């Protein structure tokens, strides 16, 4: 990897314990590395499951991956588990997209922004064993092959004017409900319910086959949760047997016992709850590698464990703080594998995995507590840009929490994002949430409020640039930026006699832009529904067990999206006003002079 811009890093001293300082130093020293273990495992499973339904293939593929992948616990780890074979692994998802990787394979280590280490052996395996299989089988291939409009296809593939994000990436923007479902049942409880549902399907149910496939996939997913934990438990025991450090041996034995239990079973201690969250996140991240998969409201669902153990004298504040900060560092290890162009926009390997602190209970009563403040302190102590910390505040938010919030803001590290509770509650009610559910909102994306575990939505399905509409109106559908005809033929701008005529052309081009990105989003949504069902996401989403539907088929309690993001609105507005003022109102320049300029 290019070392030219490597910063000089002195040892960290701000962590709550020396262990946290060591973990953070190790995190900073670790370099992103391309990891193909998932790609290889998924390729092998897909070859072996050609006759299975897609949801079963996906469930088996994830199970086999966690059976095949490297398992390692690193020095000073308090929490078991890494996203890939190493911290900061750039995990490859050829089932989603792979063509951009082929094009950039030899430049990963030397590119200026967000480089990745990669060995020649890894490159060879990708070229010879992985990518040949996925040619024509990835979700990106499926989408591209089903775009009938040549202009639309070129517009998506060759420009940044419009994009359909989920033709190239897995679905993220989700928050499991640890407090509302997962801690209560554990994956064992969910598996038990799925088996009952499977056994109770009526022979006269017209959807019997589809439901049976969903329930079987959920059962496999629950077994995957049991598998990953058991492998880490075995690794911890093996390491304990090989160490002479009695303190570390005791930690590893405790870690093994915790992984023997969670997340298959409900947690009973603070440490078990933290480990439950982390292994569950690894499961859902590994299914598709989506961004902005958040961890709900940890200050709320962890509080009962903290309070009970602290009152019993089995947990101190420093123990709890250390676990929180260790979890923060673990979350920071999860990075996305970006193309060079995407890295320029989403710099810093950021995956936008976040959490929400503060707010109210289901009855609207403020529930800030000791953990709320400790979690703000954790962000101050580790000083990282991930996880993304989101804070709910209202008129009843306690003064001590507000003061700690200001301390964090004054650090100038871009943390946290602050949300007014009442506004987000109304947003959730406006999309159909009950008052109680709306009061339990959290961030389940970059900045989007969601109902943990109950809501399936694509907040970020696609994008388009308003500014392109002005350019196309000026040049009769032609893009000078890309030297191609992309837009509508709205006429020669020199022939527009009034500003209203010009504005009408811009409106038509804007409508074309919107229609184009909506077409792509619908295509991508259908592609995910047909070819990329989400058994692990379905397992963690309330409503899917009851309905027997995958999340892509409306299984969640609340189903929304895809949403469309826009850029260039200010450019469009400024451009319209400039043309109106200079060409039509004051006549300082002609339209021809403007076009020539």
N, C-alpha and C positions, 0 to 999 in steps of 0.2 A: 504494500500500500504506500502511496505517496506520503512522505513524511515532512514535506516542505513547510506545511502550515501547522504542524503539531505544536500545541501550546505546552509551555512548561508548567507542569502540575506539581505543586508541593503537596505533601500529605495532608489529608483532610482532618480537621480537628473539631468540627462543629456537631458531630453526631452525638446522640444521647449516651452512647457507650463507645468504647474503643472498637468493639466488634463492628459497629455501624461505620465507623471511620474506615476500617479495613475493607468492608464490603463496598463502600463507595469508591475507595481507591482502586479496588479490583475492577469495579464497573468502568471507571474512567480509563483504565489501562487496556481493557478488553477491546479488540477491534472487530467490527462487523465482518462476518465470514459467510460466504454462500454455503447453504446447507441443503443437500439433495436427498437426505434420508427419506423424507416424506415423499418426494417425487418418485424415488425408486420403489418404495413400498406400494404407493398407489398404482403405479404402472403395473406391478406384478398382480395386485388384487384385481384390477380391471381386466387383465388378460384372463384371469381365472373365473370371472363372474359374468361373462357375456350374456348368459341367459337369465340372470336375475333382474328383478325390477330395479330401477335406478335408486330408489331410497334404500333398498337392501344393499346394493353395491356400495353406496356411500357409507352406510353404517359399518359394513364389513371392512371397508378400506381404512376407516379411522381406527377400528379395533386392531387390525393387522399392523398399522403404523405404530401404535403404542406397544405392540408386542415386538416389533422389529427394531425400533429406534434405540439410540444410545441413551443410557440412563447414568447420570453422574450427579453426585452431591459434592459441592465445592468447599474448600476450606472456609471455615467461619459461617457457613450457611446455617441459618436458624430455621429456614423454611425450605422444604425439599421441592425440587422441580425447576426445569428450565424450558423455555419455549422450544428451542431446538437442541442440537447436540452440544452447543456451547451457549453461554450468555451472548446476547446480541447476534443470534443466528439470523441470517437472511434466508428464510425458508422459501423454497421454490414450490409453486403451485401450477404445474403444467396442465392440470385439469381445468384451470381457469384461463390462463393465457401463457404463451411461451414464445411467440414469434419475436417479440421485442428483445427477449433474452438472447436469442441466436444472433440478432443484429449487433448487440452490444457486448457479447461474451468476452471479447479480447480487450475490452476497455474498462472493465469494472475496477481494476486496481489503480488505474492511472487517471481516472476522470477527476475533475476539479472538485465537484460537489458530491459529498456522501459516497466515497468509494467503498468497495467491498473486497476483501481478500478472497482469492479463489485459486485453487491448484490446477495444474494442467491435467491431472488425472480426473478431476471433477468436470472440467470442460469436455474431456473425451467421453466420459460416461453420459453426459447430457446430450452430446451430439449423436452418439452411437446407440444408446440404449433407451433414453427417455423420450426425446423429442420425436423420433420417427414414429413411435406408437401414437403420440397425441396429435400428429398431423391430421387434421380433419375431425378430431374428437373433442377438442377443448371447447369451452363455452364461447370463447371469442371466435373460433372457427365456425361454430354453429350460427352465431349471430351474423357474422359477415356473409356466410353462405345463404342467409335468408333475407338479405336486403336486396330487393328487386330493383330499387331506384339507384342507378349508377351514380348520379350526382350526389345523392344522399350518402352513399357508401364512400365516395371520395371525400365528401365534406367531413365525415367522421374520421376517416383514416389519415387524411393528409393535412388537417388544419386543427387549430385550437378554437375555432369559431363556435363549434358545438361539440359536445362529447356525451357519450353514454357510459357512465362510470362502470356499471356492472356488466358490461360486455368484456371487461378486462380484469375485474376485481371481484372478490367474494363479498357477500353482504355482511355489513357490520351494523353499527348504529343500534345497539341493543344493550339492555341491562337485565341480567338474570335477577329474579326476586329471591335473594338469599333470606331475607327476613320473612317474606310472605309465603314461600313454598319450599325452597330447597333445604333449609335448616330443619324444617318441620318433618319432612319425609325422608331426606337423604335419597340417593339414587336407588337404594334397596326398596324403599317405599314406593317410588315411582315405578320400578320394575314390577313390583307386586300388583300394583293397580293395572299396569299394562297387560299382565298375564290374565287378570280377571276380565278385562275388557275383551281380550282376544278370545277367551273361552266363551264369552257371552254373546258373540256376534250371531245374529239370526241367519239361518239358511235362506230366509226370505228377504234379507236386506240386499237391495240392489247394489249397494256400495260395499258389500262384504269383503271383496278381494282387496280393494283399496285400503279399507280400514285395517284388514289383517296385516298388510304390508307395513303400514304405519306402526302398529303395535309391535310387530316383530322387530322393526328397526329401533324402536324405543328400548326394547329389551336388550338388544345388542349394544346400544349406546350406554345403558346402565352398567352392563358388564365391562364396557371399556373404562368407565369410571373406577370400577373395582380393580381392573387390571393395572392401570397406571399407578394407583396407590400401592398395590401389592409389590410392584416392581421397585418402587422407591423404598418401601419398607425393607425389602430384601437387601437392597444396596446399603441402607443405613446400618443394618445388622452386620453385614459383611465388613463394612468400614469400622464399626465398633470393635469387632473381633480382632482387627488388625492394628489398632492404635494402642499406644502405651500411655497416652494422656488420659488420665482418669476422668477429668472434667469433660473433655470432648467425648469420651466413650459414653458417659452418662447422657449427654445431649443427643448422641446418635441413637442410643437405645430408646430414649423418650420419643425421638422423631419416628423411629420404626413403629412404636406402639400407636402413635397418632395416625400414621399412614395405614396401619392395619385396619383402622376404624373408619376414617373419612377419606373421601366424600361419600362412600357407599352407605354409611350409616350417619344419622344426625350427629352433630357435634355436641359435646357436653362441657367443654372448657374453652377458654379464650384462645389458647394455642391451637386446639382442634378446629375452632371456627376459622381462624386465619388460614390454616392449612387447607381446609375445605374450600375456601374461596379461591385460593391460588390454583389448586389442581383443577377446579371446575373451570376457571378461566383458561387454563392451558387446553382443556378439552374443546371449548368452543372456539378459541382462536385457531386451533389446529384444523378444524373442519374446513374452513375456507380462507383464513387469514385476513378477514375483514378488519377495517379500522374502526375506531371509536366504540369498542365493546367495553362497557363500563361496569363498575362493581357496585352499583346501587348506592345505598346510604349506609356506609359501614359504621358511622358513629351511632346509628340506631340499632342495627341488628347485632352488633357486638356488645352493646351496653349491658344487657342482662348478664352475659358471661363475666364481663369485667366487674360489675357491681357485686355479684354473688361471690366471686373468688376473692375480691379485695376485702369484703366484709368478713370472709372466712379466714383471711390471712394467708391464702395460698397464691396470691398475685399482688405484686407491688406496682406502683405507677411506673417505675423504671423498667420493670419486666414488660409491661404492656406497651410502653413507649418504644422499647427495642423491637418488639414484634411488629408494631405499626411501621416503623422506619425500615425494617427489613422487607416488609411487603412493598413499601414505596419503591425501594431499589429494585426489587424483582419486577415490578410493573414497568420500570424504566428500561429494563433489559429488552423488552419486546419491541422490535423494530419492524418496519415494513421494507419489502424488497421493491425498490422503485426504479423505473427507467431514468435515464439521464435527464430527460426533459421534466419528468415529474419531480425529480430531486431538486431541480432549480426552484420549483414552486413550493414543495413541501420539504424544505431543507431541515436537516438535523435528524434524519431517520425517525421523525415523529410519527407515532401511530395514533395519537389522540385518545388513548385509553384513559378514562377518568373516573371520577367518583363525586358524590354530592354530600355536603356537610351542612348540618343545621336544618331549619325548617320546622314543620309542625307534624303532629300525629294525624291519624285519620279524622279526628274530631276538630282539627284546626288549632290545637293547643301547641304552643312552642315547646320543642323538646331538645333544645341545645343542652349538652351535658359535658362532663369532664372529657370524654373522648373527642368531642367536637373541637375543643381547644387543643388537645393533644395532637390531633391530626393536622391542625394548622401549624403547630410547632414542628411536626415531622417534616412538613414541606420546607420550613425554615431551616431545619437541621441538615437535610440532605441537599437542598439547593439545586434541584434538578427540574428540567422542564416537563418531566413526566413522572407520575401520572398528572393528568390535567385535573386541578382541584376546582370544584364548583361550589359556591356557597349560596344558600337560601337565607334571605333576611326579610324581616317584616317589622312592624312597629313594636312587637313584643320581644324581639331578639335581645337577649341579656347584654348588659353593658360590658361585662368581662369578655364575652365572645367578640363583640365589636372592637374592643381595644386590641385583642390579639389579631383580629383581621387586619386592622390598620398597621400593626407591626409587620405583617407579611407583605402588605401592599407597599410599604415604604422601602422594602428591600429592592424593589425594581426588577424582579426576576420574571415578571409577566404572570405571576400567580397571585391570587386566584381569579376566576371569573365570578362576578357577583350578580345575583338574580333577585328581583323583587318577587316575593312569594305569591302575592295575590294575582299578579299578572300571569304567571305560569299556570296557576290553578285555573284561571279563566280560560287559558288556551286549551288545557286538557278537557275542561267541561265542554268547550265549543266543538271538540272532536268526538264527543259522546261519552266521556268518562263520568262515572258517578262522583258525587262530592267526596266520598271517602277515598276513592282511588285517586282523584285529582289532588287531594291533600298529601298523598304519598308520592308525588312526582319526584323524579330525579333526572339528571342529564343522562341521556342514553345515546349520545352522538358527540359531535364537537360542541354544539351549543343547544341541542334540541331537547326539550323536556319530553319525558316519556313516563309511562306507568310501568315500573319494574316487573318483568316476567309476564305481563298481561298484554303487551302491545308489540305488534309486528309492523314496522313501517320502514320504508326506504326514504329517509329524509333527503338523501343526496343521490337521486337517480340519474340526473344528467345536468348539463350546463349549456348555456348559450350566451353569446356576447351581443348585447344591444347595439354596440358600436358598429357591428357589421351591417346592420340594417341601413344606417346612414350611408356607408360606403357604397353599398349595392344600389341605393336609390340615386346616388350621385352618378354612378357609372353603369346604370342599366343592368344590374345583376352581376357585373364583373368585379372581381376582387383584385385590386392592384397589389395587395400584400402577397397573395398566392399565385397571381398571374393566371387565374382561371375564372370561368363563368360558373358561379355557384347560386346566385340569387335569381329572382324573377325578372322578367323583361317588363319593367315598369315604364319604359320610355326614356328618351334622351332628356337629361336634366335641363339642357339649354332651351327646351321647348316648354318648360313649366312657366306659365305666365304669372302665377300667383304663388304665395307661400303655401296656401292651402293645398295646391296641386302637389307641391313638393312633399308636404307633410303626409298627404294621402299615400304617396309612393313609399315613404318610410313606414307607414302603418302596414302596408301590404307586405313589405319585406320582413317586418317584425313578425307578422302573423305566419309567414312562411318559416321563419326561424323557429318559432314556438312549435308549429306543427311538425317540423322535422325532428326536433328533439323528443317530442311526445311519441312519435312513431318509433324512434329508437328505444325509448324507455319501455314501451309496450312490448317490443320485440325482446328486449333483455329480460323483462319480467317473465314473459312466457318461456324463454329459454331456461331460466332458473327453475321455473315450475316443472317443466318437462324433463330437463336433463340434470338439474342440480338441486334436488330436494335436500333438506337440511335436518337429518335425524337428530343430531345433538342439540341444535337450536330448538327443534320441536320438543325434545325431552325437557328442556328448561323453560318452555313457554306454557303458561296456564291456558287452558281451553282446548289444547290439542288432544289430550287424553280423553276428554269428554266428547269431543267431536269426531275423533278418529281421523283428523286431518293434519297434514303437514302444514307448517307455517306458510309455505308458498301457496297453499290452497285455502287460506282463510281460517286456519285452525285456532289462531289466537283470539282472545276476547275482544281486543280492539285491533282492527286492520286498517292501515293507512298507507298512502303513497302509491307509486313513487313520487317524490318531490322533485322540483326543478330548481336549480340555482342559476342566478344570472350575474353577469358582470357587465360593466360598461354603461350602466344607466346614466351616470353623471356625464359620460362622454356623449351619449345620445342627446341628453337635454341641452348640454352646452353647444353641441353642434347645431341642433335645430335653431337655437336662439341666435347663434352667430350668423347662420344663413339668413334667417328672418331679418335681422338688424342690418347686416352689411349689404345683402343682395336686394332684398325686397322693400324694406322700410326706408333705408337711407340711400340706396343705390351707389354706395361707395365703390363697389366692384360689380362686375357682371358675373353671371354663372359660369360663362366660358373662362373668365380670368380665374375664378375659384378652382375650376376643374384643372386648368393648366398648372396652377400653383400646387 
